[in-house]
């Protein structure tokens, strides 16, 4: 019985470690974005997103009437990464001082 409990906890650990975007069930767990002269990485650690090592405090999807749903990741310092997951993942980055566009891959 103990082995079954330990095994079930071990199997379910990845589910607990998963980051979520509010309103999206299959949100990305890792993105690597090439935005020209800027590279942005989005990672998930302990159910929390990090953008280039900085904690993401707000992750949500934009409401759109048609088409793909943009995902938005914001930090407290005002950095925003918006990704549009289509065949190619399009991305925009804004930190209040500079704006970049490019693509991301999982």
Helices and strands as residue ranges (DSSP letters): H 2-16, E 30-35, E 38-45, E 48-51, E 54-61, E 70-75, E 80-85, E 89-94, E 99-105
